[in-house]
Each structure stands twice: as structure tokens, then as C-alpha cells.
Amino acid sequence: MKILLATYWSIPHLGGVWTYVSQLRSRLEELGHSVDILGYGGDNTFVQLIGKDIKIPRDRWTPYVYSVLQRENYPKVYLNDLVEFTEVQRYVFELAASEFNLDEYDIIHSHDVISTVALKRVLPEGKPLVATLHGLVSHEIRHQLQTIHKSSTSELARAYFDEIERLGASSANVTITANEWLQDVLVSEFGVPKEQFEKLHYGFTVDRFLEEQAKLTNIQAPPGKKVIVYAGRIIEQKGVDYLIDALASLNHRGDWVCWIIGEGNRKRHLEERVNELGLSDKVLFLGKREDVPVLLKLADICVLPSLMDNQPLSVIEAQISGKAVIVSDAGGLPEMVNHGVTGLIVPQANTASLLSAIQTLLDDDAYREILGNQAREWGVNYWSMETGVDRLLEIYKRFVPTT
């Protein structure tokens, strides 16, 4: 098959969506399929087709998009900067995609609601579209509208992104989610029919990850100390604030260090908070790292105390690394961890429960090792990219005529 993978987000980028899309492409090509990837690039300055090395400058279409929006009398769009930016970017993506020969692909597979909405409008008649949703854009936007994008027109923006969510979840031939949680929200809150969905976890290239773990790093675990790791974006939704507060209650102990791996808009604030709490010798911010697999190999405990999450890559990597994982009960996380078997689940935004779980794993070496071993055994099998792609191809074949 000739397959087009598509995302509205700039590629490549840091995060699970790009990791999955790039690994999916590799596996599909190993099986003999031809795969291109469509997405923004160059800090959103062009739309690109990876595989054909074609780039369409954003500026080719923005004057036309603005002229149409003004001609069609869209005054409300311009009342909210976030809505205006997204609406223009969506139309540019759509128009650029229409310049590529979409008819040459047997199937098109989008990876977010915005690209799904855009591609649905320009697909050749009868061309199948499969969508995989990696989270709830509408819920993330709602949170941002209370913080970084707060304005008097927040209700307009909420309504806009809610409608994008509904359309994106219902426009494809089939919509794939990684868990029941996301399906339930889209059905109950956005009115998408239950029969629209197929549940399929992303899959992960386990062998390649284990090869990366065999490499060297310039960081070593301090002798006599257990290493607690958080890996991911340092943003409010990831709940890192609660991890720092929990660790403050452990400052009297000298048997641990914590590595915070990643970047984000909360990093500076949390660095200052760590200094205020007198934790700067125990909580280290390592920034963006290329050796995360090796650092996870050195870890003893992995923590993800999210307030909002779907199927984060950091949990998958921790499980494959054979580490005891502590996660919150937010979003799809409880479907990734079997409490007391492959890790521990604590209530979100609950410092006391998070502290108790960390103390349990620091104090009980045997229990921590059992959880880690069971996490590895389950994760290596469950997250197999080979199995995931086999199931995905079964979905593709429902819509692609056999020859």
C-alpha cells in the first residue's frame, strides 16, 4: 500500500506523537509499504511532505486565507488570537495538502483532530481516511484559556475548539483511540457515535529502545542513592509541582535523588521552587536529553503525576526498562498500569498520596523490584510495535480494495 501519515503539528517535534508516527513509518516500510508524512515544518513556516522532500511556504496561502476570511465576514474570528491563528493555520494546511497528489495514496492516516478536519475537506472522492487521536485538544485548550491564553473571548475559543474536537473525532472512516477513557469522553461529551471508534494502543519499537539503553551516558547514579525520574514536558498539566511538594517532605532522607528530564514553561518556576525548599542538591533538572533510555536504565522509580494525559510515552519506556512506575489516575493512565502489579496509581493532585507511594518504593526494595520486573514482562509484550502495526493493517484493509 501507499500510505500518507499526516499531522497538523510541526514535525519533527519532541513528544509521543512524532515518536509514534516515525516508528510507525519505519515498521510499515519494513513490511514493504510506501509511506510519506505530511505536516508543518520550520517553526510552522511551511507545510512539508517527508518522503518526497516537498515544501510549500506558508506565505503562499496566508494572503488568500485572510482575504477569504474577511470577504466571508468572519469578525468574531479576530476577537481571539488563538482562534485566529489556528483557523488560518488550518486553512493553510488544507490548501497546501490539496497541492499534493493525494489521489496517489491508498489510504490517509491523520494523527490529530485538526489535520483530520482539514484533510476531510480536500480528499479525493472515496479516498479512505483513518484518524488516530493522541489526546483531547479541547481539554488542553480549556486549561490554557484559564492560564496562558486567558482573555475576555475565552468562551468563543472554547466553543471553537470543542467543535474542532467533535468534527475531528467523527469525520474519518474510523477513529482510533488508545483507551476507553478517550472514547468515553468523545461519546458522552461530544456526541460522537460509539461505533465510530476502534481501540488500538500505539505500539513501540522495543528492540530499538533496548539497543539505545546499551549506550553510554555522562551521567551516573550517585552511590548509595535511589534515583527517582520524571521524564516529559515540564508543564502544569503534567503535575510536576505535586512531585516537588512530595519530595520536600523527604528532604530529611539522604537516600534519594530526583532527575527531572525535559523542557517546558514551568521549568524556571520549579527550579526556583526547588531552591526555596532547599532541594537543589537532590532535585536536578537535566533539560532535554538524547540519552533518556540510558537514564531510565539507571533509575529506580519513575513518576508521572499528571493532571491530564492520554497514553504517555514516558510510562511505556519506564515499563520496558523494568522500573516501578507511579502514575496518577488522570485520563488514560489507569489503563496503562495495573495497581500493585505493574506499578502504583495515586489520586491526581494529591501530594500526600504521591508521597506515600514514593516512600513505599524507597523503603521496600523487594516490592519495588517485583513491580519493575512485572512491568517489563507485561510491557515488552503489550507495547509491541509489530503486533500494533499488524492490527492497524487489518483496519486499513477494511477500506482499501484488494487487488
C-alpha positions as CSV (number, residue, x, y, z in Angstrom):
1,M,0.0,0.0,0.0
2,K,0.9,3.6,-0.5
3,I,0.2,5.4,2.8
4,L,0.2,9.0,3.9
5,L,0.6,9.8,7.6
6,A,-0.4,13.3,8.5
7,T,-0.3,15.6,11.4
8,Y,-1.1,19.3,11.9
9,W,1.8,19.7,14.4
10,S,5.2,20.7,13.3
11,I,7.5,17.8,12.5
12,P,9.8,16.5,13.8
13,H,9.0,17.6,17.3
14,L,9.6,16.5,20.9
15,G,6.8,14.2,22.1
16,G,5.0,11.0,21.8
17,V,3.1,11.8,18.5
18,W,6.2,12.2,16.5
19,T,7.9,9.2,18.1
20,Y,4.9,7.0,17.2
21,V,4.5,8.4,13.7
22,S,8.2,7.9,12.8
23,Q,8.3,4.4,14.3
24,L,5.1,3.5,12.5
25,R,6.5,4.7,9.3
26,S,9.7,2.6,9.8
27,R,7.7,-0.6,10.6
28,L,5.3,-0.1,7.6
29,E,8.3,0.3,5.3
30,E,9.9,-2.8,6.7
31,L,6.7,-4.6,5.6
32,G,7.1,-3.3,2.1
33,H,4.7,-0.4,2.2
34,S,5.5,3.1,0.8
35,V,5.0,5.8,3.4
36,D,5.1,9.6,3.3
37,I,4.5,12.1,6.2
38,L,2.6,15.4,5.9
39,G,3.0,18.1,8.5
40,Y,4.2,21.6,9.2
41,G,7.9,22.3,9.5
42,G,10.4,25.1,10.1
43,D,8.5,26.6,13.1
44,N,5.3,26.4,11.1
45,T,6.7,28.4,8.2
46,F,5.9,25.7,5.6
47,V,3.9,22.6,5.0
48,Q,6.2,19.6,4.1
49,L,5.8,16.2,2.6
50,I,8.6,14.0,4.1
51,G,9.4,11.2,1.7
52,K,9.2,13.5,-1.4
53,D,11.1,16.4,0.1
54,I,8.4,18.9,-1.0
55,K,7.8,22.1,1.0
56,I,5.1,24.7,0.4
57,P,5.7,28.0,2.1
58,R,3.0,29.2,4.5
59,D,3.2,32.6,2.9
60,R,2.0,31.2,-0.4
61,W,-1.5,30.8,1.1
62,T,-1.9,33.2,4.0
63,P,-2.8,36.3,1.9
64,Y,-5.5,34.3,0.2
65,V,-6.8,32.8,3.5
66,Y,-7.0,36.2,5.2
67,S,-8.8,37.7,2.1
68,V,-11.4,34.9,2.2
69,L,-12.0,35.2,5.9
70,Q,-12.5,39.0,5.5
71,R,-14.7,38.5,2.5
72,E,-16.8,36.0,4.2
73,N,-17.2,38.4,7.2
74,Y,-15.6,36.5,10.0
75,P,-15.3,39.4,12.5
76,K,-15.7,37.1,15.5
77,V,-12.6,35.0,14.5
78,Y,-10.4,38.1,15.1
79,L,-11.7,38.6,18.6
80,N,-9.4,35.8,19.9
81,D,-5.8,35.5,18.8
82,L,-5.6,31.7,19.5
83,V,-8.7,31.1,17.3
84,E,-7.5,33.3,14.5
85,F,-4.0,31.6,14.5
86,T,-5.5,28.1,14.4
87,E,-8.1,28.9,11.8
88,V,-5.5,30.4,9.5
89,Q,-3.1,27.6,10.1
90,R,-5.8,25.0,9.5
91,Y,-6.8,26.5,6.1
92,V,-3.1,26.9,5.0
93,F,-2.6,23.2,5.9
94,E,-5.7,22.3,3.9
95,L,-4.8,24.3,0.9
96,A,-1.2,23.1,0.9
97,A,-2.4,19.4,1.2
98,S,-4.6,20.0,-1.8
99,E,-1.4,20.8,-3.9
100,F,0.0,17.3,-3.2
101,N,-1.3,14.5,-5.2
102,L,-3.5,12.9,-2.5
103,D,-5.1,10.6,-5.1
104,E,-1.9,8.5,-5.3
105,Y,-2.3,7.2,-1.8
106,D,-4.3,4.1,-1.0
107,I,-5.1,5.4,2.5
108,I,-4.5,8.5,4.5
109,H,-3.9,8.3,8.3
110,S,-4.2,11.5,10.3
111,H,-3.0,11.9,13.9
112,D,-4.9,14.8,15.4
113,V,-8.3,16.4,15.1
114,I,-7.2,19.5,13.2
115,S,-5.5,17.6,10.3
116,T,-8.4,15.3,10.2
117,V,-10.9,18.1,9.7
118,A,-8.6,19.8,7.1
119,L,-7.9,16.6,5.1
120,K,-11.6,15.5,5.1
121,R,-12.4,18.7,3.1
122,V,-9.8,18.1,0.3
123,L,-9.7,14.3,0.0
124,P,-10.5,12.9,-3.5
125,E,-13.9,11.2,-3.5
126,G,-13.9,7.8,-2.0
127,K,-10.4,8.1,-0.5
128,P,-10.3,6.4,2.9
129,L,-9.3,8.4,5.9
130,V,-8.3,6.8,9.2
131,A,-7.7,9.1,12.3
132,T,-5.7,8.3,15.4
133,L,-6.3,10.7,18.3
134,H,-3.5,11.1,20.8
135,G,-5.4,13.2,23.4
136,L,-8.1,15.8,23.9
137,V,-7.1,19.1,22.3
138,S,-10.3,20.8,23.6
139,H,-9.5,19.9,27.2
140,E,-5.9,21.2,26.9
141,I,-7.2,24.4,25.4
142,R,-9.7,24.9,28.2
143,H,-6.8,24.7,30.6
144,Q,-4.7,27.1,28.6
145,L,-7.7,29.5,28.4
146,Q,-7.5,29.8,32.2
147,T,-3.8,30.4,32.2
148,I,-1.6,31.4,29.3
149,H,-4.4,32.3,26.8
150,K,-6.8,33.9,29.3
151,S,-8.9,36.6,27.7
152,S,-12.4,38.1,27.5
153,T,-13.1,35.9,24.5
154,S,-12.3,32.6,26.2
155,E,-15.9,31.3,25.6
156,L,-15.5,31.9,21.9
157,A,-12.3,29.9,21.9
158,R,-13.7,27.1,23.9
159,A,-16.7,26.7,21.6
160,Y,-14.3,26.8,18.5
161,F,-12.0,24.0,19.8
162,D,-14.9,22.0,21.1
163,E,-16.4,22.0,17.6
164,I,-13.0,21.1,16.1
165,E,-12.8,18.2,18.6
166,R,-16.2,16.9,17.6
167,L,-15.6,17.2,13.9
168,G,-12.1,15.7,14.1
169,A,-13.4,12.7,16.1
170,S,-16.2,11.9,13.7
171,S,-15.0,12.8,10.2
172,A,-12.8,9.8,9.4
173,N,-13.9,6.4,8.2
174,V,-12.8,5.1,11.6
175,T,-11.3,6.9,14.7
176,I,-8.6,5.1,16.7
177,T,-8.1,5.8,20.3
178,A,-5.6,4.1,22.7
179,N,-8.0,3.6,25.5
180,E,-11.6,3.5,26.7
181,W,-11.2,6.8,28.6
182,L,-10.8,8.9,25.5
183,Q,-13.6,7.1,23.7
184,D,-15.9,7.7,26.6
185,V,-15.2,11.4,26.7
186,L,-15.8,11.8,23.0
187,V,-19.0,9.9,23.1
188,S,-20.5,11.4,26.3
189,E,-19.3,15.0,26.0
190,F,-19.0,15.5,22.2
191,G,-21.8,13.2,21.0
192,V,-19.6,11.1,18.7
193,P,-21.3,7.7,18.0
194,K,-19.7,4.8,19.8
195,E,-19.4,2.8,16.6
196,Q,-17.1,5.4,15.2
197,F,-14.2,4.1,17.3
198,E,-11.6,1.3,17.3
199,K,-9.3,0.9,20.3
200,L,-5.7,0.3,19.5
201,H,-2.6,1.2,21.5
202,Y,0.2,3.0,19.7
203,G,2.9,0.3,19.7
204,F,6.6,0.9,20.4
205,T,9.8,-0.3,18.9
206,V,11.0,-2.2,21.9
207,D,14.2,-3.7,20.4
208,R,15.4,-0.3,19.2
209,F,14.8,1.2,22.6
210,L,16.8,-1.6,24.3
211,E,19.6,-1.0,21.9
212,E,19.7,2.7,22.9
213,Q,19.9,1.6,26.6
214,A,23.1,-0.2,25.9
215,K,24.8,3.1,25.0
216,L,26.9,5.2,27.4
217,T,26.0,8.4,29.2
218,N,27.9,11.1,31.0
219,I,25.6,10.9,34.0
220,Q,25.9,8.4,36.7
221,A,23.7,7.4,39.6
222,P,25.1,8.6,43.0
223,P,26.4,5.7,45.1
224,G,24.0,4.7,47.8
225,K,21.1,6.7,46.5
226,K,18.0,5.6,44.7
227,V,17.1,7.6,41.5
228,I,13.6,8.9,41.0
229,V,12.9,10.0,37.4
230,Y,10.3,12.3,35.9
231,A,10.5,12.4,32.1
232,G,8.2,14.6,30.0
233,R,7.1,18.1,29.3
234,I,7.5,20.4,32.3
235,I,4.1,22.0,32.1
236,E,1.3,22.4,34.6
237,Q,-0.8,19.5,33.2
238,K,1.9,17.0,34.0
239,G,1.6,17.7,37.7
240,V,5.4,18.1,38.4
241,D,4.5,20.7,41.1
242,Y,3.0,17.9,43.2
243,L,6.1,15.8,42.7
244,I,8.3,18.6,44.0
245,D,6.0,19.2,47.0
246,A,6.1,15.5,47.8
247,L,9.8,15.4,47.6
248,A,10.1,18.3,50.0
249,S,8.7,16.1,52.7
250,L,11.5,13.6,52.1
251,N,14.3,16.2,52.4
252,H,15.3,14.7,55.8
253,R,16.3,11.5,54.0
254,G,19.6,11.1,52.3
255,D,18.9,8.0,50.2
256,W,17.5,9.5,47.0
257,V,17.9,11.9,44.2
258,C,15.4,13.0,41.5
259,W,16.1,13.7,37.9
260,I,13.7,15.9,36.1
261,I,14.1,15.3,32.3
262,G,12.5,17.6,29.8
263,E,11.7,21.2,29.0
264,G,8.6,23.4,29.4
265,N,7.1,26.6,30.5
266,R,7.1,25.6,34.2
267,K,10.8,24.7,34.3
268,R,12.1,28.0,35.6
269,H,9.3,28.3,38.2
270,L,10.0,24.8,39.5
271,E,13.8,25.4,39.6
272,E,13.1,28.4,41.8
273,R,10.7,26.4,44.0
274,V,13.3,23.6,44.4
275,N,15.9,26.2,45.6
276,E,13.4,27.7,48.0
277,L,12.7,24.3,49.5
278,G,16.5,23.5,49.9
279,L,16.3,20.6,47.4
280,S,18.8,21.8,44.8
281,D,21.3,19.1,45.8
282,K,18.7,16.4,45.4
283,V,16.4,17.5,42.6
284,L,18.3,18.0,39.3
285,F,16.8,19.5,36.1
286,L,18.6,17.7,33.3
287,G,16.8,19.5,30.4
288,K,16.2,17.9,27.0
289,R,18.3,14.7,26.7
290,E,19.1,12.4,23.9
291,D,20.0,9.6,26.3
292,V,16.7,9.1,28.1
293,P,16.7,5.3,27.6
294,V,20.1,5.1,29.4
295,L,18.9,7.4,32.2
296,L,15.8,5.2,32.7
297,K,18.1,2.2,32.9
298,L,19.8,3.9,35.9
299,A,16.6,4.8,37.5
300,D,14.9,3.0,40.4
301,I,11.5,4.7,40.4
302,C,9.6,6.6,37.6
303,V,6.9,9.1,38.4
304,L,4.2,10.7,36.2
305,P,1.7,12.6,38.4
306,S,-0.3,14.1,35.5
307,L,-3.4,16.1,35.8
308,M,-4.3,15.4,32.2
309,D,-2.9,12.6,30.0
310,N,-3.7,10.0,27.4
311,Q,-1.1,7.4,26.7
312,P,2.3,9.0,27.6
313,L,5.5,7.6,26.1
314,S,7.3,8.0,29.4
315,V,5.2,5.3,31.0
316,I,5.8,2.9,28.1
317,E,9.6,3.5,28.3
318,A,9.7,3.1,32.1
319,Q,7.8,-0.2,31.9
320,I,10.1,-1.6,29.1
321,S,13.0,-0.5,31.3
322,G,11.7,-2.7,34.1
323,K,11.0,0.2,36.5
324,A,8.4,0.5,39.2
325,V,6.1,3.3,37.9
326,I,3.9,5.7,40.0
327,V,1.2,7.4,37.9
328,S,-1.9,9.4,38.8
329,D,-5.4,8.4,38.0
330,A,-5.8,11.0,35.3
331,G,-7.1,10.2,31.8
332,G,-5.9,7.0,30.2
333,L,-3.1,6.4,32.8
334,P,-5.1,3.8,34.9
335,E,-5.4,1.7,31.7
336,M,-1.6,1.5,31.4
337,V,-0.8,0.4,34.9
338,N,-2.2,-2.5,37.0
339,H,-2.1,-1.1,40.5
340,G,0.0,-3.2,42.8
341,V,1.1,-5.4,39.9
342,T,3.0,-3.3,37.4
343,G,3.1,-0.1,39.3
344,L,1.1,2.2,41.7
345,I,-1.8,4.5,40.9
346,V,-2.5,7.6,43.1
347,P,-5.2,10.2,43.0
348,Q,-4.3,13.2,40.8
349,A,-3.3,16.5,42.5
350,N,-2.8,14.6,45.8
351,T,0.6,15.3,47.3
352,A,0.0,13.1,50.4
353,S,-0.9,10.0,48.3
354,L,2.1,10.6,46.0
355,L,4.4,11.0,48.9
356,S,3.2,7.7,50.4
357,A,3.7,5.8,47.2
358,I,7.3,7.2,46.8
359,Q,8.0,6.3,50.4
360,T,6.7,2.8,49.9
361,L,9.0,2.2,46.9
362,L,12.0,3.8,48.6
363,D,11.6,1.6,51.7
364,D,10.7,-1.7,50.1
365,D,13.4,-2.8,47.7
366,A,11.9,-6.2,47.1
367,Y,8.4,-4.8,46.3
368,R,9.9,-2.2,44.0
369,E,11.9,-4.9,42.1
370,I,8.8,-7.1,41.8
371,L,6.7,-4.3,40.3
372,G,9.5,-3.4,37.9
373,N,10.0,-6.9,36.7
374,Q,6.3,-7.4,36.2
375,A,6.1,-4.1,34.4
376,R,8.8,-5.2,32.0
377,E,7.3,-8.6,31.3
378,W,3.9,-7.0,30.5
379,G,5.2,-4.0,28.7
380,V,7.6,-5.8,26.3
381,N,4.7,-7.9,25.0
382,Y,1.8,-5.4,25.2
383,W,3.6,-2.5,23.6
384,S,5.0,-4.5,20.7
385,M,5.1,-2.3,17.5
386,E,4.9,-5.5,15.4
387,T,1.6,-6.5,17.0
388,G,0.2,-3.0,16.9
389,V,1.0,-2.5,13.2
390,D,-0.5,-5.9,12.3
391,R,-3.8,-4.8,13.9
392,L,-3.6,-1.4,12.2
393,L,-3.1,-3.0,8.8
394,E,-6.2,-5.0,9.5
395,I,-8.1,-1.7,9.9
396,Y,-6.5,-0.3,6.7
397,K,-7.6,-3.3,4.7
398,R,-11.3,-2.7,5.6
399,F,-11.2,0.4,3.4
400,V,-8.5,-0.4,0.8
401,P,-9.8,-2.7,-2.1
402,T,-7.6,-5.8,-2.5
403,T,-6.1,-6.3,-5.9
